[in-house]
Amino acid sequence: MNILITAIGSFSADCVVNTLKQSGHKVIGCDIYPSIWHAVSKDCNKVYQVPPATEEEKYVKSLLEISKKESIQYLMPLTDLEIDVLNCYRTLFEENKIVLCIQSEKTLAVARNKETLCKLFHDDKHVNIPIFANAHELEEDFPLPAVAKPLNGRSSEGLKRIYSLDELKSLKGSNNYIVQKMISGSVFTVDYIRDKNGKDFAVPREELVRTKNGAGTTVRIVVDQELKKIVSYIGNKIGVVGCVNMEFIGETADKYYLIDINPRFSAGIAFSNFIGYDMVTSHFNCFWNEPIQSAVSFDEQIICKRYREELLWRSNEK
């Protein structure tokens, strides 16, 4: 199949591109930066530079032009912003016979709005949600410390930590913010796959070292059946089809608070592939009408993401 992958400069791109290439697919990559700025460009069959997704019409037009030129059948975006834009142009891509490998509008309406997500599970006995309020409805007795997040935020952008009453008052009335009680504990990220028939699988990990944008670089793969049950319950309730990433705070060994659902591959998707479950191919298969990989067993283990230098270009090359 001919697949167009966006944002090949993102953390998940290396795993996504190379997994699909190894499965025999033709992979076309695109990014807002030149191809020589990304090592993953070498692994794609071809690479294009496109406008940023914030320039919606130019961005979509560019993707359609690439798709026509390269006979693209499937489009797989890797960032939240691109998913938000493509979600608004579903009909246009359908008319051009291009399958968008993203969650349904119904699922995205929950996953991409933190207030909607919190309200959905607020009184759910199976899922713990931190105490929350819309910034417009803040009261001075809201428990501190707290965390304020944009309703449709991503990668910790715009996140604010609130420790004092003055900071809380300054936030009241802010547009597009939700405030949550700050929960202390370890961050747990779960890569989760589910097909349209409800068959699913999850790989949980505790993030031991994280970047400021929330990408785990050293993780502990955990074998936690209770956490996997919670994730499966959430996936079924919001109708996940394909791979998503859920984030929790583990307050105690057996109590997890749902913090976020990212309707895309996590930055650390390669960790799941590393332990033997091919999340990338399984995600694609959900849209190609092929079965996802069967469940695999795995042991608790610590994995670290490693970086190295690679020459992409130099002036004396002919």
C-alpha positions as CSV (number, residue, x, y, z in Angstrom):
1,M,0.0,0.0,0.0
2,N,1.0,3.6,-0.5
3,I,1.0,5.5,2.8
4,L,1.6,9.1,3.5
5,I,3.1,9.8,7.0
6,T,3.1,13.4,8.4
7,A,5.4,15.0,10.9
8,I,8.4,12.8,10.2
9,G,10.4,14.9,12.6
10,S,8.3,13.8,15.5
11,F,9.4,11.3,18.2
12,S,7.3,8.4,16.9
13,A,8.2,8.8,13.2
14,D,11.3,6.6,13.1
15,C,9.4,3.6,14.5
16,V,6.3,4.2,12.3
17,V,8.1,4.7,9.0
18,N,10.5,1.8,9.4
19,T,7.9,-0.6,10.7
20,L,5.6,0.1,7.7
21,K,8.6,-0.1,5.3
22,Q,9.6,-3.5,6.7
23,S,6.0,-4.7,6.1
24,G,6.4,-3.9,2.4
25,H,4.5,-0.7,2.1
26,K,5.6,2.3,0.1
27,V,6.1,5.1,2.7
28,I,6.0,8.8,1.6
29,G,6.9,11.3,4.4
30,C,6.2,14.9,4.9
31,D,7.1,17.6,7.4
32,I,7.2,21.4,7.7
33,Y,11.0,21.3,7.7
34,P,13.4,20.4,4.8
35,S,14.1,16.7,4.5
36,I,17.8,17.1,5.2
37,W,16.9,18.2,8.7
38,H,15.5,14.7,9.6
39,A,17.4,11.4,9.6
40,V,14.1,9.6,9.1
41,S,13.9,11.1,5.6
42,K,16.5,8.6,4.5
43,D,14.1,5.8,5.4
44,C,11.1,7.1,3.4
45,N,10.6,6.3,-0.3
46,K,10.2,10.0,-0.9
47,V,9.8,13.1,1.3
48,Y,7.9,16.4,0.8
49,Q,8.0,19.7,2.7
50,V,4.5,21.0,3.5
51,P,3.0,24.1,5.2
52,P,2.2,23.9,8.9
53,A,-1.2,22.5,9.9
54,T,-2.1,25.9,11.4
55,E,-2.4,27.1,7.8
56,E,-5.3,24.7,7.3
57,E,-6.2,25.3,3.6
58,K,-2.6,25.3,2.4
59,Y,-1.8,22.3,4.5
60,V,-4.7,20.2,3.2
61,K,-4.2,21.3,-0.4
62,S,-0.5,20.2,-0.1
63,L,-1.4,16.8,1.3
64,L,-4.0,16.2,-1.5
65,E,-1.4,17.2,-4.2
66,I,1.1,14.8,-2.7
67,S,-1.5,12.1,-2.5
68,K,-2.4,12.5,-6.2
69,K,1.2,12.5,-7.3
70,E,2.2,9.5,-5.3
71,S,-1.1,7.5,-5.6
72,I,-1.6,7.7,-1.8
73,Q,-4.3,5.3,-0.4
74,Y,-3.8,5.9,3.3
75,L,-2.8,9.0,5.3
76,M,-1.4,8.6,8.8
77,P,-0.9,11.8,10.9
78,L,1.5,11.7,13.9
79,T,0.5,14.9,15.8
80,D,-2.6,16.1,17.6
81,L,-2.8,19.4,15.6
82,E,-2.8,17.6,12.3
83,I,-5.4,15.2,13.5
84,D,-7.6,18.1,14.6
85,V,-7.3,19.6,11.1
86,L,-7.9,16.4,9.1
87,N,-10.9,15.6,11.3
88,C,-12.5,18.7,9.8
89,Y,-11.8,17.6,6.2
90,R,-12.8,14.0,6.3
91,T,-15.3,14.3,3.5
92,L,-12.7,15.9,1.2
93,F,-10.3,13.0,1.7
94,E,-13.0,10.4,1.3
95,E,-14.0,12.0,-2.0
96,N,-10.4,11.6,-3.1
97,K,-10.4,7.9,-2.0
98,I,-7.9,8.5,0.7
99,V,-8.4,6.7,4.1
100,L,-7.5,8.8,7.1
101,C,-6.0,6.5,9.8
102,I,-7.4,8.5,12.7
103,Q,-10.1,8.0,15.3
104,S,-13.8,8.7,14.6
105,E,-15.3,12.1,15.1
106,K,-17.1,10.8,18.2
107,T,-13.9,9.4,19.8
108,L,-11.9,12.6,19.0
109,A,-14.6,14.7,20.6
110,V,-13.8,13.1,23.9
111,A,-10.1,12.5,23.5
112,R,-9.3,16.1,22.3
113,N,-11.3,18.0,24.9
114,K,-10.1,17.6,28.5
115,E,-13.3,18.9,30.0
116,T,-15.5,16.5,27.9
117,L,-13.2,13.7,29.0
118,C,-13.4,14.6,32.7
119,K,-17.2,15.0,32.6
120,L,-17.6,11.6,30.8
121,F,-15.8,9.7,33.6
122,H,-16.6,12.0,36.5
123,D,-19.1,9.6,38.2
124,D,-17.7,6.4,36.6
125,K,-16.9,3.8,39.3
126,H,-14.2,2.2,37.0
127,V,-12.2,5.3,36.3
128,N,-10.6,7.9,38.6
129,I,-10.6,11.5,37.5
130,P,-8.9,14.4,39.5
131,I,-11.3,17.0,40.9
132,F,-11.7,19.5,38.1
133,A,-13.5,22.8,37.1
134,N,-13.6,25.0,34.0
135,A,-11.6,28.2,34.5
136,H,-14.8,30.2,34.1
137,E,-16.4,28.4,37.1
138,L,-13.4,28.5,39.5
139,E,-14.2,29.0,43.2
140,E,-11.6,30.2,45.7
141,D,-11.9,27.0,47.7
142,F,-10.7,24.8,44.8
143,P,-8.1,22.4,46.3
144,L,-4.4,23.4,45.8
145,P,-2.0,22.7,44.4
146,A,-3.7,22.5,41.0
147,V,-2.8,22.1,37.3
148,A,-4.4,24.2,34.6
149,K,-4.4,22.9,31.0
150,P,-5.8,24.2,27.7
151,L,-9.0,22.2,26.9
152,N,-7.5,20.9,23.7
153,G,-3.8,21.2,24.7
154,R,-1.0,18.8,23.6
155,S,2.4,17.9,24.8
156,S,2.1,20.0,28.0
157,E,1.9,23.2,25.9
158,G,0.2,25.9,28.0
159,L,0.2,23.9,31.2
160,K,0.3,25.9,34.4
161,R,0.9,24.8,37.9
162,I,-1.1,26.7,40.6
163,Y,0.2,26.8,44.1
164,S,-1.3,29.9,45.7
165,L,-4.8,31.6,45.9
166,D,-3.5,34.6,44.0
167,E,-2.4,32.3,41.1
168,L,-5.8,30.7,41.2
169,K,-7.6,34.0,41.1
170,S,-5.5,35.2,38.2
171,L,-6.7,32.2,36.2
172,K,-10.4,32.6,36.9
173,G,-12.3,33.5,33.7
174,S,-9.5,32.4,31.4
175,N,-10.8,31.1,28.1
176,N,-10.2,27.5,27.0
177,Y,-8.8,26.2,30.3
178,I,-9.6,23.4,32.7
179,V,-8.2,23.2,36.2
180,Q,-7.5,19.9,38.0
181,K,-6.3,19.0,41.4
182,M,-2.7,18.2,41.3
183,I,-2.1,14.4,41.9
184,S,1.2,13.3,43.2
185,G,2.6,10.0,41.9
186,S,4.4,8.3,39.0
187,V,3.4,8.9,35.4
188,F,2.1,5.8,33.6
189,T,1.6,5.8,29.9
190,V,-0.3,3.0,28.1
191,D,-0.1,2.3,24.4
192,Y,-3.5,0.8,23.6
193,I,-4.8,-0.8,20.4
194,R,-8.4,-1.9,19.7
195,D,-10.1,-3.1,16.5
196,K,-13.7,-2.4,15.4
197,N,-14.8,-5.8,16.9
198,G,-13.5,-4.9,20.3
199,K,-10.3,-7.0,20.3
200,D,-7.7,-5.1,22.1
201,F,-4.3,-5.1,23.8
202,A,-2.3,-2.7,26.0
203,V,1.3,-2.1,27.0
204,P,1.7,0.0,30.2
205,R,4.9,1.7,31.2
206,E,6.0,3.9,34.1
207,E,7.9,6.9,32.8
208,L,11.1,7.1,34.9
209,V,12.7,10.0,32.9
210,R,10.6,12.4,30.8
211,T,11.3,15.5,28.7
212,K,9.5,18.7,29.5
213,N,7.1,18.0,26.7
214,G,6.1,14.7,28.4
215,A,8.0,12.2,26.3
216,G,9.5,9.3,28.2
217,T,13.1,8.5,27.5
218,T,13.7,5.9,30.2
219,V,10.7,3.7,31.1
220,R,9.8,0.6,33.1
221,I,7.4,-1.8,31.3
222,V,4.9,-2.9,33.9
223,V,2.8,-6.0,34.0
224,D,-0.3,-4.6,35.7
225,Q,-3.6,-6.4,34.9
226,E,-5.7,-3.9,36.7
227,L,-4.4,-1.0,34.7
228,K,-4.9,-2.9,31.5
229,K,-8.5,-3.6,32.5
230,I,-9.1,0.2,33.1
231,V,-7.6,1.0,29.7
232,S,-9.7,-1.6,28.0
233,Y,-12.9,-0.3,29.7
234,I,-12.0,3.3,28.6
235,G,-11.3,2.2,25.0
236,N,-14.6,0.4,24.7
237,K,-16.5,3.3,26.3
238,I,-15.2,5.9,23.8
239,G,-15.1,3.6,20.8
240,V,-11.4,3.5,20.1
241,V,-10.4,1.9,16.8
242,G,-6.7,1.9,16.1
243,C,-3.8,2.9,18.5
244,V,-4.1,5.6,21.1
245,N,-2.1,6.6,24.1
246,M,-3.5,7.1,27.6
247,E,-1.8,8.8,30.5
248,F,-2.3,8.2,34.2
249,I,-0.9,9.3,37.5
250,G,-0.4,6.4,39.9
251,E,-1.1,7.9,43.3
252,T,-0.7,4.5,45.0
253,A,0.2,1.0,43.8
254,D,-3.4,0.3,43.0
255,K,-5.0,3.7,42.3
256,Y,-4.6,5.4,39.0
257,Y,-6.0,8.7,37.8
258,L,-6.7,9.2,34.1
259,I,-5.0,12.4,33.0
260,D,-5.2,12.4,29.3
261,I,-5.9,10.4,26.1
262,N,-3.8,11.1,23.1
263,P,-5.5,9.9,19.9
264,R,-2.2,9.0,18.1
265,F,1.0,7.1,18.6
266,S,2.8,8.0,21.7
267,A,6.3,9.5,21.5
268,G,7.5,6.2,23.0
269,I,5.6,3.8,20.7
270,A,8.9,2.1,19.9
271,F,9.0,0.8,23.5
272,S,5.8,-1.3,22.8
273,N,7.3,-2.6,19.5
274,F,10.5,-3.4,21.4
275,I,8.8,-5.8,23.8
276,G,7.2,-7.7,20.9
277,Y,3.9,-6.1,20.1
278,D,3.6,-4.3,16.7
279,M,1.4,-1.4,17.5
280,V,2.2,0.4,14.2
281,T,1.1,-2.4,11.9
282,S,-1.8,-3.3,14.1
283,H,-3.0,0.4,13.9
284,F,-2.7,0.4,10.1
285,N,-4.5,-3.0,9.9
286,C,-7.5,-1.4,11.7
287,F,-8.0,0.8,8.6
288,W,-6.9,-1.8,6.0
289,N,-9.5,-4.3,7.4
290,E,-6.8,-6.8,8.4
291,P,-6.5,-8.4,11.9
292,I,-4.5,-6.8,14.7
293,Q,-1.7,-8.8,16.2
294,S,-2.7,-11.3,18.9
295,A,-1.8,-10.7,22.5
296,V,1.8,-11.3,23.6
297,S,3.2,-11.9,27.0
298,F,6.0,-9.7,28.3
299,D,8.1,-9.3,31.5
300,E,8.7,-6.2,33.6
301,Q,11.8,-4.5,32.2
302,I,13.5,-1.1,31.9
303,I,14.2,0.4,28.5
304,C,16.0,3.5,27.5
305,K,15.7,5.6,24.3
306,R,19.2,6.2,22.9
307,Y,20.3,9.1,20.6
308,R,23.2,9.3,18.3
309,E,24.7,11.7,15.7
310,E,24.1,11.1,12.0
311,L,25.5,13.1,9.1
312,L,22.7,14.3,6.8
313,W,24.5,16.8,4.6
314,R,27.8,18.6,4.2
315,S,29.0,21.3,1.9
316,N,31.7,19.4,0.0
317,E,29.4,16.6,-1.0
318,K,28.9,16.3,-4.8
